[in-house]
């Protein structure tokens, strides 16, 4: 009976395996840092932000890139200046972060600014533009969401022509009303033109589990923002906690998703700080290398 049971188990597993597609070829893993979290540490210490100091620290720790923020008006100029600073520190230009009021009558002008900067952005080396459409203090109406999606689609298509991937990011407002805006931005746009900057913790905090987000929009992932929490409060570094990053790392590797992992050690009320910003970034880098590989 035992032999027969083993035979049945083996044949069942073989049948299941035959139905599962071959795993996609894993993408190279690059690990970066978002400058925003560094700014919080500098502010906490009542010091002006020192970008050269930050980039030197990231290089010395072994990070591959850094991601900075700008606004649509300054995209071309800011990206050129930041790319120069990155290369001076032997870091790579991968992505930049921006916002944009895309939902109203001026939304088309914002999308046109993205389009106008696209070639300059790509020429200095950047391949991903992370964009979080501006919140407005209330849920956006259906008309506003339609308009936003139209402008996002235009920007995504124009950036694609220049070899740049538009990747949408989200914060809390997009998850109101059962994540209506979060889903609208993707369902009303084409996945070949509009990608996903998967900020795992903001999406998790918005009520969408990692497995669900990857099932629905994994094919759009262009880059990631990573932070951890314990008991839903942001932790000072990335380690074990509320989010199973080892599972996410395996999923990304097995499905051939881009693996540009941007560490963003943001602080909030309740975050316990016991180490320096540099030490927390060093520990986070070691964890991501180990858990996500």
Backbone torsions as a table, in degrees:
resi	resn	phi	psi	omega
1	UNK	NA	-38.8	179.7
2	UNK	-64.7	-44.0	179.8
3	UNK	-62.0	-40.5	-179.6
4	UNK	-65.9	-41.1	179.6
5	UNK	-62.7	-42.5	178.3
6	UNK	-63.6	-38.2	178.6
7	UNK	-63.6	-44.1	-179.8
8	UNK	-65.0	-40.6	178.2
9	UNK	-62.6	-44.5	-177.5
10	UNK	-63.9	-43.7	-179.0
11	UNK	-69.7	-34.4	177.5
12	UNK	-64.9	-48.0	179.2
13	UNK	-62.0	-37.3	179.4
14	UNK	-64.9	-39.0	179.4
15	UNK	-65.8	-41.0	178.5
16	UNK	-64.7	-44.7	-178.1
17	UNK	-60.6	-35.4	-179.0
18	UNK	-66.3	-24.4	-178.9
19	UNK	-87.7	-16.5	-177.3
20	UNK	-85.3	127.7	179.6
21	UNK	-62.6	154.2	175.9
22	UNK	-60.7	143.2	177.8
23	UNK	-63.2	143.4	178.4
24	UNK	-71.6	158.0	178.7
25	UNK	-65.8	127.4	-179.5
26	UNK	-62.2	141.3	175.6
27	UNK	-83.6	157.5	174.9
28	UNK	-61.3	146.4	179.2
29	UNK	-99.2	123.2	174.0
30	UNK	-119.6	139.3	-177.9
31	UNK	-121.7	125.8	-179.2
32	UNK	-126.1	-173.6	-179.5
33	UNK	-138.9	136.6	175.4
34	UNK	-85.6	131.9	-175.2
35	UNK	-67.9	-24.1	-175.5
36	UNK	-52.7	-48.0	-177.9
37	UNK	-62.9	-36.1	176.2
38	UNK	-61.3	-40.6	179.6
39	UNK	-59.0	-36.8	178.5
40	UNK	-65.0	-40.1	178.0
41	UNK	-65.3	-44.3	179.0
42	UNK	-61.6	-42.0	178.8
43	UNK	-63.9	-40.4	179.3
44	UNK	-61.0	-34.3	-179.7
45	UNK	-92.1	6.0	179.3
46	UNK	56.7	43.6	178.5
47	UNK	-122.0	145.5	174.9
48	UNK	-69.6	145.6	179.4
49	UNK	-60.6	131.3	-179.8
50	UNK	-119.5	95.3	-173.8
51	UNK	-65.4	-39.8	179.0
52	UNK	-61.9	-40.7	178.8
53	UNK	-63.8	-41.7	-179.4
54	UNK	-65.5	-47.8	-178.0
55	UNK	-64.8	-36.4	176.2
56	UNK	-63.2	-42.3	179.3
57	UNK	-64.4	-41.3	178.9
58	UNK	-64.1	-44.0	176.8
59	UNK	-59.4	-47.3	-176.2
60	UNK	-65.5	-30.3	178.0
61	UNK	-77.3	-22.5	179.7
62	UNK	107.3	14.9	174.7
63	UNK	-69.5	155.4	-179.2
64	UNK	-92.0	-31.7	-174.8
65	UNK	-157.3	170.1	171.0
66	UNK	-131.5	152.9	178.5
67	UNK	-120.1	125.2	178.9
68	UNK	-111.5	172.7	-176.8
69	UNK	-117.5	151.3	175.6
70	UNK	-152.4	-175.7	176.2
71	UNK	-116.6	163.7	-175.5
72	UNK	-57.5	-31.6	-178.6
73	UNK	-66.7	-29.7	-173.3
74	UNK	-112.2	16.9	-171.2
75	UNK	-58.4	-50.6	-176.6
76	UNK	-64.8	-48.2	-177.9
77	UNK	-65.8	-45.4	-177.5
78	UNK	-66.7	-39.3	-179.1
79	UNK	-67.5	-37.7	178.6
80	UNK	-64.6	-44.1	-179.2
81	UNK	-66.5	-40.4	-178.6
82	UNK	-71.2	-38.9	177.9
83	UNK	-60.2	-39.1	178.5
84	UNK	-64.1	-42.5	178.4
85	UNK	-65.0	-40.2	179.4
86	UNK	-61.8	-48.8	-177.5
87	UNK	-65.0	-33.0	177.9
88	UNK	-64.2	-23.2	179.2
89	UNK	-106.2	15.4	-180.0
90	UNK	61.1	33.9	174.2
91	UNK	-109.6	160.5	-174.5
92	UNK	-98.2	141.7	167.1
93	UNK	-81.1	115.3	-178.3
94	UNK	-118.5	-55.0	-173.6
95	UNK	-144.9	155.1	171.6
96	UNK	-129.7	155.9	-176.7
97	UNK	-115.4	138.7	177.4
98	UNK	-148.3	170.5	172.4
99	UNK	-114.2	-153.7	177.8
100	UNK	154.6	131.0	178.5
101	UNK	-84.3	92.8	-169.4
102	UNK	-104.7	-2.2	-169.9
103	UNK	-96.0	-15.8	-171.6
104	UNK	-111.0	-163.6	-174.9
105	UNK	-65.7	-18.2	177.8
106	UNK	-95.2	0.1	-176.4
107	UNK	-61.5	-35.6	179.9
108	UNK	-63.7	-35.2	179.0
109	UNK	-66.2	-37.8	177.6
110	UNK	-65.3	-45.2	178.8
111	UNK	-61.1	-37.2	178.0
112	UNK	-66.4	-31.8	176.5
113	UNK	-66.5	-39.5	174.7
114	UNK	-60.6	-46.0	-178.2
115	UNK	-62.8	-41.4	-177.7
116	UNK	-65.6	-30.1	-177.7
117	UNK	-91.7	-6.1	-169.5
118	UNK	-57.3	-50.0	-175.7
119	UNK	-68.3	-40.0	177.4
120	UNK	-64.6	-38.8	178.7
121	UNK	-61.5	-44.5	-179.7
122	UNK	-72.8	-36.1	-177.9
123	UNK	-62.4	-29.7	178.7
124	UNK	-88.5	1.4	170.6
125	UNK	115.6	-13.2	-177.4
126	UNK	-76.5	140.9	-179.2
127	UNK	-120.8	-7.8	-178.0
128	UNK	-133.3	127.6	172.2
129	UNK	-110.3	111.1	178.3
130	UNK	-85.6	128.6	-177.7
131	UNK	-133.7	127.3	171.5
132	UNK	-110.9	103.8	179.0
133	UNK	-52.6	139.4	-174.2
134	UNK	-60.1	135.5	170.3
135	UNK	-77.1	162.7	-176.4
136	UNK	-128.9	12.9	176.7
137	UNK	86.2	2.1	176.7
138	UNK	-157.7	163.7	175.3
139	UNK	-63.1	140.4	178.6
140	UNK	-75.6	144.3	179.7
141	UNK	-72.9	168.1	177.7
142	UNK	-59.3	-40.0	179.4
143	UNK	-64.5	-43.0	179.5
144	UNK	-65.2	-38.0	178.2
145	UNK	-68.7	-36.4	175.9
146	UNK	-63.5	-44.9	180.0
147	UNK	-64.3	-41.4	178.6
148	UNK	-61.7	-45.9	179.8
149	UNK	-61.5	-39.8	178.7
150	UNK	-62.1	-43.1	-178.7
151	UNK	-72.2	-36.7	175.4
152	UNK	-62.5	-43.3	-179.2
153	UNK	-61.6	-44.1	178.9
154	UNK	-61.7	-47.6	-179.8
155	UNK	-61.3	-43.7	-179.9
156	UNK	-61.8	-42.1	-179.5
157	UNK	-66.6	-41.0	-179.7
158	UNK	-69.9	-39.6	176.7
159	UNK	-64.1	-39.2	179.5
160	UNK	-59.6	-38.5	179.1
161	UNK	-60.1	-29.3	-179.4
162	UNK	-91.7	-0.8	-179.6
163	UNK	87.2	24.2	-179.2
164	UNK	-116.6	139.4	178.7
165	UNK	-100.6	121.2	172.6
166	UNK	-79.2	127.7	-176.8
167	UNK	-127.1	114.0	-177.1
168	UNK	-76.7	139.0	178.8
169	UNK	-116.8	160.2	-178.8
170	UNK	-137.8	150.4	168.4
171	UNK	-123.2	-166.1	-175.4
172	UNK	-56.7	-44.4	-173.9
173	UNK	-56.5	-31.5	-177.3
174	UNK	-70.2	-10.2	-177.1
175	UNK	-104.0	7.4	173.3
176	UNK	-67.0	156.7	177.6
177	UNK	52.9	54.9	179.8
178	UNK	57.7	42.9	176.4
179	UNK	59.4	40.0	-174.8
180	UNK	-60.3	-48.8	-178.2
181	UNK	-68.2	-40.0	178.0
182	UNK	-54.0	-50.3	-178.7
183	UNK	-72.3	-37.8	-178.6
184	UNK	-60.0	-43.8	-177.6
185	UNK	-59.1	-31.0	179.6
186	UNK	-90.8	-43.1	-175.2
187	UNK	-69.9	-22.9	-179.2
188	UNK	-98.5	8.4	-180.0
189	UNK	-129.7	165.7	-177.7
190	UNK	-91.6	131.6	-177.2
191	UNK	-64.9	-22.9	179.0
192	UNK	-74.9	-16.8	-177.3
193	UNK	-112.8	-26.1	-175.4
194	UNK	-126.0	115.6	-177.8
195	UNK	-99.7	-166.1	-170.6
196	UNK	-134.5	119.4	164.6
197	UNK	-90.5	102.7	-173.4
198	UNK	-83.1	95.4	172.1
199	UNK	-84.4	97.1	-166.3
200	UNK	-59.0	-42.2	-175.5
201	UNK	-75.1	-37.1	177.1
202	UNK	-63.8	-39.4	178.8
203	UNK	-67.9	-42.5	176.4
204	UNK	-60.0	-44.4	179.1
205	UNK	-65.4	-29.3	178.3
206	UNK	-76.0	-5.1	175.2
207	UNK	102.6	8.2	179.0
208	UNK	-107.6	121.4	-178.4
209	UNK	-74.5	149.7	-179.0
210	UNK	-52.9	-41.6	-178.9
211	UNK	-63.8	-37.4	179.8
212	UNK	-70.2	-43.0	179.8
213	UNK	-62.2	-41.3	-178.9
214	UNK	-72.7	-34.1	176.3
215	UNK	-63.5	-42.7	-175.2
216	UNK	-81.1	-39.0	-169.9
217	UNK	-132.6	16.5	-179.6
218	UNK	-59.4	-31.5	-179.2
219	UNK	-69.8	-10.9	-179.8
220	UNK	-96.8	-11.1	-173.0
221	UNK	-59.7	126.2	176.0
222	UNK	-113.2	-31.6	-178.5
223	UNK	-160.5	171.6	-174.2
224	UNK	-134.0	148.5	164.8
225	UNK	-114.7	132.3	-175.2
226	UNK	-122.6	131.8	164.5
227	UNK	-151.3	165.7	-176.2
228	UNK	-123.2	159.7	172.9
229	UNK	-138.5	160.0	169.4
230	UNK	-129.9	131.1	-172.2
231	UNK	52.2	35.3	174.4
232	UNK	70.0	9.7	174.2
233	UNK	-103.8	132.3	-177.4
234	UNK	-56.3	131.8	179.6
235	UNK	-89.1	157.1	-175.1
236	UNK	-73.6	-22.3	174.5
237	UNK	-135.6	178.6	176.3
238	UNK	-97.3	120.1	-178.1
239	UNK	-152.9	-161.6	174.8
240	UNK	-66.1	153.1	-178.5
241	UNK	172.9	-146.4	-175.1
242	UNK	-66.7	-29.5	-177.1
243	UNK	-106.1	130.9	179.9
244	UNK	-86.3	88.1	-177.1
245	UNK	-71.6	-26.0	177.1
246	UNK	-62.9	-41.0	177.6
247	UNK	-64.2	-43.7	179.8
248	UNK	-62.6	-41.6	178.7
249	UNK	-61.4	-41.8	178.1
250	UNK	-64.3	-42.4	-179.6
251	UNK	-60.9	-47.7	-178.7
252	UNK	-61.1	-41.7	-178.7
253	UNK	-67.4	-47.1	-175.9
254	UNK	-68.7	-28.1	-178.1
255	UNK	-99.0	6.5	176.7
256	UNK	65.4	30.7	179.8
257	UNK	-78.6	153.0	172.2
258	UNK	-55.1	141.4	-177.2
259	UNK	-123.9	56.9	171.6
260	UNK	-93.4	97.6	-172.5
261	UNK	-99.3	109.2	-178.1
262	UNK	-98.7	111.1	177.3
263	UNK	-72.8	128.0	178.7
264	UNK	-132.6	94.8	-175.5
265	UNK	-88.1	67.1	179.2
266	UNK	-73.5	153.4	-178.9
267	UNK	-112.5	148.8	174.2
268	UNK	-142.5	172.1	176.9
269	UNK	-58.9	125.1	-177.8
270	UNK	105.2	-17.5	176.6
271	UNK	-67.4	125.8	-179.3
272	UNK	-92.6	120.7	-179.5
273	UNK	-102.4	116.4	179.9
274	UNK	-121.8	-7.6	-176.7
275	UNK	-137.0	169.1	177.7
276	UNK	-72.4	163.6	177.1
277	UNK	-61.1	-41.3	179.7
278	UNK	-63.7	-44.5	-179.3
279	UNK	-64.9	-39.1	178.1
280	UNK	-66.3	-34.6	175.7
281	UNK	-72.2	-36.1	177.4
282	UNK	-64.0	-46.2	179.4
283	UNK	-63.7	-39.0	-179.9
284	UNK	-66.3	-40.9	177.8
285	UNK	-60.5	-44.8	180.0
286	UNK	-63.3	-40.8	-179.7
287	UNK	-66.2	-46.7	-178.9
288	UNK	-62.3	-42.6	177.2
289	UNK	-57.9	-41.6	-175.7
290	UNK	-77.6	-47.4	-172.5
291	UNK	-78.8	-35.0	-172.3
292	UNK	-93.6	-7.9	-175.5
293	UNK	-76.6	NA	NA
